């Protein structure tokens, strides 16, 4: 699925990349330098220089040639994508799928026009939704072709105490000049309240954002989430995940004891602290969406400064966490809620403070002697 999403992004510039690749090879330019030139054509930090796209592979009926062509297609990706291919052992999976006679049908499925895995997907409001909180900052990324205009419609559901729910509709236009562009819509409850002139006494229940055929719905919880994580999704864009969950903190220590001159002392001490999380009930769609968190290569956790503007936030300053284990069993039966369990630990093993990581002077934490003098 991830490869198909990358493939969709590269499709519009594939022919240009092949032509440029031929010129670069003729000029004997090193591979490392070639990639930077080709990235400029794709406008992404990756490219594919093989003859194939996933759609062009679909027409091959001979299973042996299909396997050979698909492996050539994988080899055509740039170095960073090769790391993903190696990590997930995709070539071994190609062998298994080819032996089982399922490689062709899988390509057919992923390239089906009715299954849109692109960065600008056709979304169904029933399957494209998530929970958020009053203080959360959400980001919705859209892709617009060159010189394309879109009208964004916000359907806002509110309710005052003792009254029925009300629907307010607001619109705005977005436009892409000259080149295709990624639009990032930053959404928070304060922005929505200001847009629709909603006072603080009115509860904000849900916001649906419609762009053409696409739609995404945020359901607003009145409770603050116990866990808030930020992760790079399949498009390498940071996304916020908020969960109501029970967390169990487990501290472990391994150390050896040595005796010198009848005095015992510790050595080879290794301390580890991990956190086991069990979420509250999630819908089928929410449980599916949260899988992106588990597969992400960059997960952050920490407190944000509520005064900062969305475009000023550098998520890489937040402490990095590693999700070491997870169990995600999803039941799509009507009315069934799903529970997800996972374990995480901080990448930095040093003790750290639960503080605003975006405004503190990181280099001074735990490097100066504690001064108990009252100031």
QUIGI-V266394 format. One record per backbone hydrogen bond with DSSP energy under -1.0 kcal/mol. NH is the residue of the N-H (numbers start at 1). CO is the residue of the C=O. If there is no record, write none. Layout:
BEGIN
((NH/CO) (NH/CO))
END
This chain:
BEGIN
((5/1) (6/2) (7/3) (8/4) (9/5) (10/6) (11/7) (14/11) (17/13) (18/14) (19/15) (20/16) (21/17) (22/18) (23/19) (24/20) (25/21) (26/22) (27/23) (28/25) (29/24) (34/30) (35/31) (37/33) (38/34) (39/35) (40/36) (42/38) (43/39) (49/76) (57/53) (60/57) (66/62) (67/63) (68/64) (69/65) (70/66) (71/67) (72/68) (73/69) (74/70) (75/71) (76/72) (77/74) (78/47) (82/78) (83/79) (84/80) (85/81) (86/82) (87/83) (88/84) (90/85) (93/89) (94/90) (95/91) (96/92) (97/93) (98/94) (99/95) (100/96) (101/98) (102/97) (106/102) (107/103) (108/104) (109/105) (110/106) (111/107) (112/109) (115/112) (127/124) (128/124) (130/217) (132/219) (136/133) (138/187) (140/185) (142/183) (144/181) (147/176) (148/145) (150/174) (152/172) (153/210) (154/170) (155/208) (156/168) (157/206) (158/166) (159/203) (163/160) (166/158) (168/156) (170/154) (172/152) (174/150) (176/148) (179/177) (181/144) (183/142) (185/140) (187/138) (192/188) (193/189) (194/190) (195/191) (196/192) (198/193) (202/199) (203/159) (205/157) (206/157) (207/218) (208/155) (209/216) (210/153) (211/214) (214/211) (216/209) (217/128) (218/207) (219/130) (220/205) (221/132) (227/243) (229/241) (230/300) (231/239) (232/298) (233/237) (236/233) (239/231) (241/229) (243/227) (246/278) (248/276) (250/274) (252/272) (254/270) (256/267) (258/265) (260/263) (263/260) (265/258) (267/256) (270/254) (272/252) (274/250) (275/344) (276/248) (277/342) (278/246) (279/340) (280/244) (282/338) (287/283) (288/284) (289/285) (290/286) (292/289) (294/290) (295/291) (300/230) (301/319) (308/305) (312/309) (313/310) (317/314) (318/315) (321/299) (322/345) (324/343) (325/343) (327/341) (336/333) (338/282) (341/327) (342/277) (343/325) (344/275) (345/322) (347/320) (355/353) (357/355) (359/356) (360/356) (362/360) (364/361) (365/362) (367/364))
END
